[in-house]
């Protein structure tokens, strides 16, 4: 699974929270927000660092929606 695909499982507000935590602009729609995080990853940021910008419950919700956890 690609990182972008996983990010698509987050709510737009969850993405805004993570972007703010990473000092990135939070404006725009959900695809814009996902794009900023994907760009950060493609420019060398580790996925672990990017996922740590989310609230734990948001990551759990996204993982659960894909069946990664119960």
C-alpha positions in Angstrom: 0.0 0.0 0.0 1.2 3.5 -0.8 1.5 6.2 1.8 -0.9 8.3 -0.2 -3.5 5.6 -0.1 -3.2 5.3 3.7 -3.5 9.1 4.1 -6.8 8.9 2.2 -8.3 7.1 5.2 -7.8 10.1 7.5 -10.5 12.7 7.9 -9.7 16.2 6.6 -9.5 17.5 10.1 -7.0 14.8 11.1 -4.8 15.8 8.1 -5.0 19.5 9.1 -3.9 18.6 12.7 -0.9 16.7 11.3 0.0 19.5 8.9 -0.1 22.1 11.7 2.1 19.8 13.8 4.6 19.8 11.0 4.4 23.6 10.4 2.9 23.1 7.0 0.0 25.0 5.6 -3.4 23.6 6.6 -5.5 25.3 3.9 -7.1 23.6 1.0 -9.2 20.5 0.5 -8.4 16.9 1.5 -6.4 16.1 -1.6 -4.4 19.3 -1.2 -3.6 18.3 2.4 -2.7 14.7 1.4 -0.4 16.1 -1.3 1.6 18.2 1.2 2.2 15.2 3.3 3.1 13.0 0.3 5.5 15.8 -0.9 7.2 15.9 2.5 7.6 12.1 2.4 9.0 12.2 -1.1 11.5 14.9 -0.2 13.0 12.5 2.4 10.9 12.6 5.6 10.4 9.3 7.2 6.9 7.9 7.4 7.3 7.3 11.1 7.9 11.0 11.7 4.9 12.0 9.5 2.6 9.5 11.3 3.8 10.8 14.7 2.3 14.2 13.7 -1.2 12.6 13.9 -3.1 11.9 17.1 -2.8 8.2 18.0 -6.6 7.7 17.8 -6.6 9.1 14.3 -4.0 6.6 13.2 -5.9 3.8 14.8 -9.1 4.9 13.0 -7.4 5.0 9.6 -5.7 1.6 10.2 -9.0 0.0 11.4 -10.8 1.3 8.3 -8.3 -0.7 6.2 -8.6 -3.8 8.4 -5.0 -3.5 9.7 -6.3 -3.7 13.3 -9.5 -4.8 14.9 
